Amino acid sequence: GLGDVYTRQAVEGAKRGNFDEISVCVVTGTPTSTAECARLSYEQAQAIKHDYPRSYIGLGNYWLELARGDCARFDAAAAAYTEAQQVTAAVDAVDSASIQASQVPIKVHYQLGLAHGKALDPGQPCWLNLDDERRRQHDETAQNELTAAVQIFRQASADDQSSSLMQDLAARASYMLGLVHRWQGRDQEALTAFEETSEIAGPYRPPEDGWKSIRWVALNQIGAVYLSQFVAGDLTKFEAARDTLLQVTNAYETDFGLAFDDEPAAAAASSFNLGRLFAARASIAEGAVDLVALLDAEGHYRECVRIMGDADSGIAMNRT
């Protein structure tokens, strides 16, 4: 509704560096920042129909989209999603059927897990401000909620009642779960989650299933985990990283001119990781530096630059 529109406007304004973009707010009838108007729109929807879970989901999305690493906003998003869960659990049978049909339960589990998971991102300011107990709470809740989202999809699939939206959310939930495990130093659990992401997303069938390019992002993460485990003399991890990352770059070359969504970024990241992998092999070779591996590393770094240039020019993002 209106809240979603204003949230999108606020997010676009933030991308341009304008965090307080003003417009005439339909809710107040006065000039108000689009971010504030989004929040007021969701709150008005809750006042009109307090048992409508989508308004709480919308408010959670608002806080999450504008979090910018702020712990308080991650907490506000989590609180809104939790309210959505409580409202969903309390509705009557008639409304429950409508809620189930609109995939509200899996959406709430995914978004709640996302809010808690993103707070653990070491690249976000929030992570630095968390004590051990708060990190533990975010970690535990993120794991529980993201796993629940995947389980809903698994059960629906077993009952032949899944949908493309459920598949999308489950793949993204599994991917986020993998990131949480990586950030917390649990490499084996991360590998399992990223492999599940790839399995849920399934074969890549452009153009109608574009979101499935998350499979390539997950494969890049798998390769990155193997890369982090590669040490001198352990060719098993080297080969696992190389073969996984090459799946992504080879797929990008096959789809060149048609790639979209996450694929170019995943291919560039995989090329960069291949460069790191071969550079690591060159530096830990027995005796002198392995010049062949060093040249391979240079080739992959150049490939990364080329792919980034493709994406910036819009060639790689074109899907017609």
Buried (B, 14 or more C-beta within 10 A) or exposed (E): EBBBBBBEBBBEBBEEEEEEBBBEBBBEEEEBBBBBBBBBBBBBBBEEEEBBBBBBBBBBBBBBBBBEBBBEBBBBBBBBBBBBBEBBEEBEEEBBEEBBEEBBBBBBBBBBBBBBBBBBBEEBEBBEEBEEEBBEBBBEBBBEBBBBBBBBBBEBBEEEEBBEBBBBBBBBBBBBBBBBBBBBEBBEBBBBBBBBBBEBBEEBEBEEBBBBBBBBBBBBBBBBBBBBBBEEEEEEBBEBBBEBBBBBBEBBEEBBEBBBBBBBBBBBBBBBBBBBBBBBBBEBBEEEEBEEBBEBBBBBBEBBEBBBEBBEEEEBBEEE
